[in-house]
Amino acid sequence: MISRNYKYDPVEDTEQYQVIKDELEAKILSKMGGQINRGNAHLYVLYKKEILLVDYGIEWKSPQELNPQIRFN
């Protein structure tokens, strides 16, 4: 269960992000060989951060960065 105090980066609510969201997801999945699972979920976050910055110039903070009190497996 996610805490009420769970923070996410509000950049995800911007029009700039919403427009590229599907393309971003496809790029992440491509880098991950088409699979996301519990064993490689940390790579998803790393690739998302990298692609957003390099390809779109968007600085994004991961849930891990914004919620240090929560243990992400």
TORKOL-4160 file (C-alpha; in steps of 0.2 Angstrom, whole numbers, padded with zeros to 4 digits, m for minus):
73
<pt num="1" X="0000" Y="0000" Z="0000"/>
<pt num="2" X="0007" Y="0017" Z="m0004"/>
<pt num="3" X="0007" Y="0030" Z="0009"/>
<pt num="4" X="m0004" Y="0046" Z="0008"/>
<pt num="5" X="0013" Y="0055" Z="0010"/>
<pt num="6" X="0020" Y="0047" Z="m0005"/>
<pt num="7" X="0028" Y="0060" Z="m0016"/>
<pt num="8" X="0030" Y="0060" Z="m0035"/>
<pt num="9" X="0038" Y="0072" Z="m0046"/>
<pt num="10" X="0025" Y="0085" Z="m0052"/>
<pt num="11" X="0034" Y="0086" Z="m0069"/>
<pt num="12" X="0024" Y="0070" Z="m0073"/>
<pt num="13" X="0008" Y="0081" Z="m0073"/>
<pt num="14" X="0015" Y="0094" Z="m0086"/>
<pt num="15" X="0009" Y="0094" Z="m0103"/>
<pt num="16" X="0027" Y="0092" Z="m0109"/>
<pt num="17" X="0028" Y="0076" Z="m0100"/>
<pt num="18" X="0011" Y="0069" Z="m0105"/>
<pt num="19" X="0015" Y="0072" Z="m0123"/>
<pt num="20" X="0030" Y="0061" Z="m0123"/>
<pt num="21" X="0024" Y="0048" Z="m0110"/>
<pt num="22" X="0020" Y="0034" Z="m0122"/>
<pt num="23" X="0036" Y="0037" Z="m0132"/>
<pt num="24" X="0046" Y="0037" Z="m0116"/>
<pt num="25" X="0039" Y="0021" Z="m0110"/>
<pt num="26" X="0043" Y="0013" Z="m0127"/>
<pt num="27" X="0061" Y="0019" Z="m0126"/>
<pt num="28" X="0063" Y="0012" Z="m0108"/>
<pt num="29" X="0056" Y="m0005" Z="m0113"/>
<pt num="30" X="0068" Y="m0005" Z="m0128"/>
<pt num="31" X="0083" Y="m0002" Z="m0117"/>
<pt num="32" X="0077" Y="m0016" Z="m0105"/>
<pt num="33" X="0074" Y="m0029" Z="m0118"/>
<pt num="34" X="0056" Y="m0027" Z="m0117"/>
<pt num="35" X="0054" Y="m0034" Z="m0099"/>
<pt num="36" X="0051" Y="m0026" Z="m0083"/>
<pt num="37" X="0051" Y="m0037" Z="m0067"/>
<pt num="38" X="0056" Y="m0036" Z="m0049"/>
<pt num="39" X="0074" Y="m0040" Z="m0053"/>
<pt num="40" X="0077" Y="m0026" Z="m0064"/>
<pt num="41" X="0065" Y="m0012" Z="m0059"/>
<pt num="42" X="0079" Y="m0002" Z="m0053"/>
<pt num="43" X="0085" Y="m0001" Z="m0071"/>
<pt num="44" X="0068" Y="0006" Z="m0076"/>
<pt num="45" X="0071" Y="0021" Z="m0065"/>
<pt num="46" X="0088" Y="0024" Z="m0070"/>
<pt num="47" X="0084" Y="0023" Z="m0089"/>
<pt num="48" X="0069" Y="0034" Z="m0086"/>
<pt num="49" X="0079" Y="0048" Z="m0078"/>
<pt num="50" X="0093" Y="0047" Z="m0091"/>
<pt num="51" X="0081" Y="0047" Z="m0106"/>
<pt num="52" X="0070" Y="0061" Z="m0099"/>
<pt num="53" X="0086" Y="0072" Z="m0097"/>
<pt num="54" X="0096" Y="0067" Z="m0113"/>
<pt num="55" X="0081" Y="0065" Z="m0125"/>
<pt num="56" X="0069" Y="0078" Z="m0119"/>
<pt num="57" X="0079" Y="0090" Z="m0107"/>
<pt num="58" X="0067" Y="0086" Z="m0093"/>
<pt num="59" X="0075" Y="0084" Z="m0075"/>
<pt num="60" X="0065" Y="0071" Z="m0066"/>
<pt num="61" X="0066" Y="0065" Z="m0048"/>
<pt num="62" X="0063" Y="0047" Z="m0045"/>
<pt num="63" X="0051" Y="0041" Z="m0031"/>
<pt num="64" X="0066" Y="0034" Z="m0022"/>
<pt num="65" X="0074" Y="0052" Z="m0022"/>
<pt num="66" X="0057" Y="0060" Z="m0016"/>
<pt num="67" X="0053" Y="0046" Z="m0003"/>
<pt num="68" X="0068" Y="0041" Z="0006"/>
<pt num="69" X="0058" Y="0035" Z="0021"/>
<pt num="70" X="0050" Y="0022" Z="0010"/>
<pt num="71" X="0060" Y="0006" Z="0005"/>
<pt num="72" X="0058" Y="0001" Z="m0013"/>
<pt num="73" X="0062" Y="m0017" Z="m0017"/>
